[in-house]
Amino acid sequence: MRFRLGAALLSASTLLAGCSDGDTASSESAAELAALDTDDQKASYGIGMNMGGQLADARDRLDRAALMRGIEDALQGNEPALPGEEIDAALQAFGEEIEAVAAEERMRTAEENIAAGEAYLAENGAREGVITAASGLQYEVLRQGDGERPVIENSVRLHYRGTLIDGTEFDSSYERGQPVVFEAGGLIAGFTQALLLMPVGSHYRIVIPAEIAYGPGGSGSITPNSTLIFEIELLEIVDGG
């Protein structure tokens, strides 16, 4: 149930565009005064956060007053203020416009990421100790272990930290306080390639070009065509492969 109510209100209340600065300021002022003491208030706030997250891409075009009117009408069981066909047409046009803007932004970001990644790879590849594989994967041996190398069928226990080329950390087993177990063959291509190079006990720093990372689709907070940096400590092979 995460949150069916929120989804229903969203579809019922995204009606109009063009919020004025005054409407935004007054709604923000009222929101800041809302109490968050009881469980019902906290749950209501959580529902609002969920709805706000779904609406974030459209925040600059939402008319807050119309939005709140739709929510109130839905909650009170009032007759819609507009014919259903008119609402459906407005929602479809609104959604298509928002998606077109989002697609354009993704494309722009992807192109910027490719250019930034190529520049970073060129600079990093020129550093002493960095090896560039045929796939474009770059790796630097911070500590070379003396154990066995995993094969693609193995599961391995390791510590890792992942960052973007601007230093933004997007994942880390160190932050969670314990190593993780992965199937060597179940990861993005560049990470798998690096693991198969590493004897147990090794600590590598790797740079993965976008085409052997998440590519144009991205993943979560990782935007399209991002070049990724990982530090990996291979602790053990969990199975015999």
VEXDREN-2710 file (C-alpha; in Angstrom, 1 decimal):
% VEXDREN-2710
k/r/px/py/pz
1/MET/0.0/0.0/0.0
2/ARG/2.6/2.6/-0.8
3/PHE/0.4/4.6/-1.2
4/ARG/-2.7/3.8/-3.2
5/LEU/-4.4/6.8/-1.6
6/GLY/-1.5/9.0/-2.8
7/ALA/-1.8/7.6/-6.4
8/ALA/-5.6/8.1/-6.4
9/LEU/-5.3/11.7/-5.2
10/LEU/-2.5/12.3/-7.8
11/SER/-4.7/11.2/-10.7
12/ALA/-7.7/13.1/-9.4
13/SER/-6.0/16.4/-8.7
14/THR/-3.3/17.2/-11.3
15/LEU/-5.6/19.5/-13.2
16/LEU/-4.1/22.8/-14.2
17/ALA/-0.8/24.6/-14.9
18/GLY/0.8/28.0/-14.2
19/CYS/1.2/28.5/-10.4
20/SER/1.9/32.1/-9.4
21/ASP/4.7/33.1/-7.0
22/GLY/2.1/34.3/-4.6
23/ASP/0.2/31.0/-4.5
24/THR/3.5/29.2/-3.9
25/ALA/4.6/31.5/-1.1
26/SER/1.3/31.3/0.7
27/SER/1.1/27.5/0.4
28/GLU/4.6/27.1/1.6
29/SER/3.8/29.4/4.6
30/ALA/0.8/27.3/5.5
31/ALA/2.7/24.1/5.2
32/GLU/5.4/25.3/7.5
33/LEU/2.8/25.9/10.2
34/ALA/1.3/22.4/10.0
35/ALA/1.7/20.4/13.3
36/LEU/3.4/17.1/13.1
37/ASP/2.8/15.8/16.6
38/THR/0.2/13.0/16.4
39/ASP/0.5/9.7/14.4
40/ASP/-2.3/10.9/12.1
41/GLN/-0.4/14.1/11.4
42/LYS/2.8/12.2/10.8
43/ALA/1.1/9.8/8.5
44/SER/-0.6/12.7/6.6
45/TYR/2.8/14.3/6.2
46/GLY/4.2/11.0/4.9
47/ILE/1.3/10.8/2.3
48/GLY/2.1/14.4/1.3
49/MET/5.8/13.6/0.9
50/ASN/4.9/10.6/-1.3
51/MET/2.6/12.7/-3.5
52/GLY/5.2/15.5/-3.7
53/GLY/7.8/13.0/-4.8
54/GLN/5.6/11.8/-7.6
55/LEU/4.9/15.4/-8.7
56/ALA/8.4/16.7/-8.4
57/ASP/9.1/16.8/-12.1
58/ALA/6.1/18.9/-12.6
59/ARG/6.5/21.3/-9.7
60/ASP/7.2/24.4/-11.8
61/ARG/3.9/24.0/-13.7
62/LEU/1.6/22.9/-10.9
63/ASP/-1.1/25.4/-9.9
64/ARG/-1.1/24.8/-6.1
65/ALA/-4.6/26.2/-5.6
66/ALA/-6.1/24.0/-8.3
67/LEU/-4.2/21.0/-6.9
68/MET/-5.5/21.5/-3.4
69/ARG/-9.1/22.0/-4.8
70/GLY/-8.8/18.7/-6.5
71/ILE/-7.5/17.0/-3.4
72/GLU/-10.3/18.5/-1.2
73/ASP/-13.0/17.5/-3.7
74/ALA/-11.7/13.9/-3.8
75/LEU/-11.5/13.7/0.0
76/GLN/-15.0/15.2/0.4
77/GLY/-16.5/13.0/-2.3
78/ASN/-17.7/16.2/-4.2
79/GLU/-18.7/16.1/-7.8
80/PRO/-15.8/17.0/-10.1
81/ALA/-15.7/20.7/-11.0
82/LEU/-14.8/19.7/-14.6
83/PRO/-16.2/17.1/-17.0
84/GLY/-14.3/13.9/-16.9
85/GLU/-13.4/14.1/-20.6
86/GLU/-11.9/17.5/-20.0
87/ILE/-9.9/16.3/-17.1
88/ASP/-8.6/13.3/-19.0
89/ALA/-7.6/15.4/-22.0
90/ALA/-5.8/17.9/-19.7
91/LEU/-4.0/15.2/-17.8
92/GLN/-2.9/13.5/-21.1
93/ALA/-1.6/16.7/-22.6
94/PHE/0.1/17.7/-19.3
95/GLY/1.8/14.3/-18.9
96/GLU/3.1/14.3/-22.5
97/GLU/4.5/17.8/-22.1
98/ILE/6.2/16.9/-18.8
99/GLU/7.7/13.7/-20.3
100/ALA/8.9/15.5/-23.4
101/VAL/10.8/18.0/-21.2
102/ALA/12.2/15.2/-19.0
103/ALA/13.3/13.3/-22.1
104/GLU/15.1/16.4/-23.4
105/GLU/16.8/16.9/-20.1
106/ARG/17.9/13.2/-20.0
107/MET/19.4/13.5/-23.5
108/ARG/21.2/16.7/-22.6
109/THR/22.5/15.1/-19.4
110/ALA/23.6/12.0/-21.3
111/GLU/25.6/14.1/-23.8
112/GLU/27.2/16.1/-21.0
113/ASN/28.1/13.0/-19.1
114/ILE/29.7/11.4/-22.2
115/ALA/31.9/14.4/-22.8
116/ALA/32.9/14.7/-19.1
117/GLY/33.6/11.0/-18.9
118/GLU/35.8/11.0/-21.9
119/ALA/37.8/13.9/-20.5
120/TYR/38.1/12.1/-17.1
121/LEU/39.2/8.8/-18.7
122/ALA/41.9/10.5/-20.8
123/GLU/43.3/12.3/-17.8
124/ASN/43.1/9.3/-15.5
125/GLY/44.5/6.9/-18.1
126/ALA/47.7/9.1/-18.3
127/ARG/48.4/8.7/-14.6
128/GLU/51.3/6.4/-13.5
129/GLY/50.1/3.0/-12.5
130/VAL/46.7/3.1/-14.3
131/ILE/46.1/0.3/-16.8
132/THR/43.5/0.7/-19.5
133/ALA/42.0/-2.6/-20.7
134/ALA/40.7/-3.2/-24.3
135/SER/37.1/-2.7/-23.0
136/GLY/38.0/0.8/-21.8
137/LEU/38.0/-0.3/-18.1
138/GLN/40.8/1.5/-16.2
139/TYR/42.2/0.0/-13.0
140/GLU/44.9/0.9/-10.5
141/VAL/46.3/-1.7/-8.1
142/LEU/46.4/-0.2/-4.6
143/ARG/47.2/-3.5/-3.0
144/GLN/47.8/-6.8/-4.8
145/GLY/46.6/-9.9/-3.0
146/ASP/48.1/-13.3/-3.2
147/GLY/44.9/-15.4/-3.3
148/GLU/43.0/-17.0/-6.1
149/ARG/41.2/-15.0/-8.8
150/PRO/37.5/-15.5/-9.0
151/VAL/35.8/-16.8/-12.1
152/ILE/32.5/-15.6/-13.4
153/GLU/30.5/-18.4/-11.7
154/ASN/31.8/-17.5/-8.3
155/SER/30.2/-15.5/-5.5
156/VAL/32.6/-13.1/-3.7
157/ARG/32.6/-11.2/-0.5
158/LEU/34.0/-7.6/-0.9
159/HIS/34.0/-4.1/0.3
160/TYR/33.4/-1.3/-2.2
161/ARG/32.7/2.4/-2.6
162/GLY/31.1/3.9/-5.7
163/THR/31.4/7.5/-6.7
164/LEU/30.8/9.7/-9.8
165/ILE/33.6/11.5/-11.4
166/ASP/32.7/14.7/-9.5
167/GLY/33.3/12.8/-6.2
168/THR/29.6/12.2/-5.3
169/GLU/29.3/8.9/-3.5
170/PHE/26.3/6.9/-4.6
171/ASP/26.9/3.6/-2.7
172/SER/29.3/2.2/-0.2
173/SER/29.5/-1.1/1.8
174/TYR/31.8/0.8/4.2
175/GLU/29.0/3.2/5.1
176/ARG/26.8/0.2/5.9
177/GLY/29.5/-1.2/8.1
178/GLN/29.8/-4.7/6.6
179/PRO/31.0/-6.3/3.4
180/VAL/28.6/-7.7/0.8
181/VAL/28.3/-10.9/-1.2
182/PHE/27.8/-10.6/-5.0
183/GLU/27.7/-13.1/-7.8
184/ALA/30.7/-12.1/-10.0
185/GLY/28.6/-12.5/-13.2
186/GLY/25.6/-10.6/-11.9
187/LEU/27.1/-7.1/-11.9
188/ILE/27.6/-4.4/-14.5
189/ALA/30.1/-5.5/-17.1
190/GLY/33.0/-3.2/-16.0
191/PHE/32.7/-4.3/-12.3
192/THR/32.7/-8.0/-13.3
193/GLN/35.7/-7.4/-15.6
194/ALA/37.6/-5.9/-12.7
195/LEU/36.7/-8.6/-10.2
196/LEU/38.0/-11.3/-12.6
197/LEU/41.4/-9.5/-12.6
198/MET/41.7/-9.4/-8.8
199/PRO/43.4/-12.0/-6.6
200/VAL/41.7/-12.4/-3.2
201/GLY/43.2/-9.8/-0.8
202/SER/43.5/-7.1/-3.5
203/HIS/42.4/-3.5/-3.3
204/TYR/41.8/-1.9/-6.7
205/ARG/40.6/1.5/-7.8
206/ILE/38.7/1.2/-11.1
207/VAL/37.1/3.6/-13.5
208/ILE/34.2/2.2/-15.6
209/PRO/33.2/4.0/-18.9
210/ALA/29.5/4.5/-19.4
211/GLU/29.2/1.8/-22.1
212/ILE/30.2/-1.0/-19.6
213/ALA/28.5/0.7/-16.7
214/TYR/24.7/1.6/-16.8
215/GLY/24.9/3.3/-20.2
216/PRO/22.2/5.6/-21.5
217/GLY/19.5/4.2/-19.1
218/GLY/21.3/5.2/-15.9
219/SER/20.2/3.7/-12.6
220/GLY/18.5/5.6/-9.7
221/SER/20.7/8.5/-8.8
222/ILE/23.2/7.6/-11.5
223/THR/22.3/9.7/-14.5
224/PRO/22.5/8.5/-18.2
225/ASN/26.0/7.7/-19.6
226/SER/27.8/8.3/-16.3
227/THR/31.4/7.2/-15.9
228/LEU/31.8/5.5/-12.5
229/ILE/34.6/5.1/-10.1
230/PHE/34.9/2.2/-7.6
231/GLU/37.3/1.2/-4.9
232/ILE/37.0/-2.6/-4.4
233/GLU/38.6/-4.8/-1.7
234/LEU/38.2/-8.5/-2.6
235/LEU/38.0/-10.3/0.7
236/GLU/37.2/-13.9/-0.3
237/ILE/35.6/-16.2/-2.8
238/VAL/32.5/-17.6/-1.1
239/ASP/32.0/-20.7/-3.3
240/GLY/34.2/-22.9/-5.4
241/GLY/32.6/-22.0/-8.8
END
